[in-house]
Amino acid sequence: MSDLNRAEIARSQLIYDASRKSVGVAYLLLIFLGGFGAHRFYLGSTGSAVAMLLLNFVGWMTVWMGVGLVVLGFAWLWLFVDLFLLPGIARRYNMRLANDLTGGIPATI
C-alpha cells in the first residue's frame, strides 16, 4: 500500500470521525427540542424535520379551536415512535457518510 493511499484512507477516517452523528446527541435533541424536529435536522432528514416542525406549529396555533389537540396528538405520537427509530436513522446516516467517503465501496454492518 502506497503512502498516498494510506494518507487518503487516514484523511477519510478523520473526516468520518468529525462528521458522524451521535445517537446520544440525537436523543438529547429529541427530548429537549423534539417538537422543532431538531433531532431529524441533526440526522439529515430535513424533509421530515420540516414536516414535524410545521405539524407542531399548526397544532399550537389551532389548539384554542380544539383541532390543535388532535394535530399535537399526532405530533407527540410521532415523537414517541422516533424514540425507537432514532438509532436506525443515525446508523443509516453514518453508513451513507462512510459510503460517500470511501468512493462507493459498500460497507458491511
C-alpha positions in Angstrom: 0.0 0.0 0.0 1.5 3.3 -1.0 1.9 6.3 1.3 -0.6 8.3 -0.8 -3.2 5.6 -0.4 -2.6 5.4 3.4 -2.8 9.2 3.6 -6.1 9.2 1.7 -7.5 6.5 4.0 -6.4 8.4 7.1 -8.0 11.6 5.7 -11.3 9.8 5.0 -11.2 8.3 8.6 -10.7 11.7 10.1 -13.5 13.3 8.1 -15.8 10.4 9.0 -14.9 10.8 12.7 -15.6 14.5 12.6 -18.8 14.3 10.6 -20.6 11.2 12.0 -23.7 11.7 14.1 -24.1 10.5 17.7 -27.2 8.7 18.8 -26.8 10.3 22.3 -26.9 13.8 20.9 -29.9 12.9 18.7 -31.7 11.6 21.8 -30.9 14.8 23.7 -32.3 16.9 20.8 -35.4 14.7 20.7 -36.0 15.1 24.4 -35.4 18.9 24.6 -36.2 20.2 21.1 -38.2 17.3 19.6 -41.2 19.4 18.7 -39.0 21.5 16.4 -37.7 18.4 14.7 -34.1 19.2 15.8 -33.1 15.6 16.1 -34.2 15.0 12.5 -32.4 18.1 11.2 -29.3 16.8 13.1 -29.5 13.4 11.4 -30.0 14.9 7.9 -33.7 14.1 7.5 -34.6 17.7 6.6 -37.9 16.9 4.9 -39.4 15.1 7.8 -37.9 17.6 10.2 -39.7 20.4 8.4 -42.9 18.4 8.4 -42.6 17.8 12.2 -41.9 21.5 12.8 -44.9 22.6 10.8 -47.2 20.0 12.4 -46.3 21.3 15.8 -46.6 24.9 14.8 -50.0 24.3 13.3 -51.1 22.3 16.3 -50.1 25.1 18.8 -51.7 27.8 16.6 -55.0 25.9 16.4 -55.1 24.5 19.9 -57.6 27.1 21.0 -60.1 25.6 18.5 -59.7 22.1 19.7 -58.4 20.9 16.4 -54.9 21.6 17.5 -55.1 19.0 20.2 -55.6 16.3 17.6 -52.7 17.7 15.5 -50.5 17.8 18.6 -51.5 14.3 19.4 -50.2 13.1 16.1 -47.0 15.1 16.5 -46.4 13.7 20.0 -47.1 10.2 18.7 -44.5 10.7 16.0 -42.0 11.9 18.7 -42.7 8.7 20.7 -42.1 6.5 17.6 -38.9 8.4 16.9 -37.6 7.2 20.3 -37.4 3.7 18.8 -36.4 4.8 15.2 -33.5 7.1 16.2 -30.7 4.5 16.3 -31.6 3.2 12.8 -31.8 6.7 11.4 -28.4 7.6 12.8 -26.9 4.3 11.6 -28.2 4.9 8.0 -26.8 8.5 8.1 -23.4 7.2 9.2 -23.3 4.4 6.7 -24.2 6.8 3.9 -21.4 9.1 5.1 -18.9 6.2 5.2 -20.0 5.1 1.7 -19.6 8.6 0.3 -16.1 9.0 1.8 -14.9 5.6 0.5 -16.0 6.3 -3.0 -18.9 3.9 -3.1 -17.2 0.9 -1.6 -20.1 -0.9 0.2 -19.6 -1.1 3.9 -20.8 -4.0 6.0 -22.7 -3.7 9.2 
